[in-house]
């Protein structure tokens, strides 16, 4: 019996038919990048608006319309960008992406479930604990939204 050699493309196709699940540390780092980016936007809004008179670098002091602007940007940065594109800025920088499980479509509703449960996941680092024990590294928000975070590109 003659064995045919597998081409590089065939090897790639066979290896990556199933998406590769993002590692927990990559997901945590993406969240930290997103949070820092969001915080820097808040600081810039505060400084430009003159409402942030804080001398402490790690504090924000926004009021009025500026807090609404800040929160609106936050909603776009997390659930809206994940719902539309599957990625936040941090996820994009680290080549990971949110997808819906079982051939379902990713949409803003799923992203909002993930976002709102993210606050629960942060309490006592519950999200990391759940992800450690979940075979797909899913946190509570992913489980209830029926999503997973995968590597978005082949990093072979």
Secondary structure, DSSP 4 states (H G I P E B T S, - for coil): -PPPPPPHHHHHHHHTSSPPBPPHHHHHHHHHHHHHHHHHHHHHHHHHHT-----STT-----THHHHHHHHHHHIIIIIHHHHHS--HHHHHTTEEEEESTTPPP-HHHHHHHHHHHHHHHGGGHHHHHHHHSTT---HHHHHHTEEEEESS---
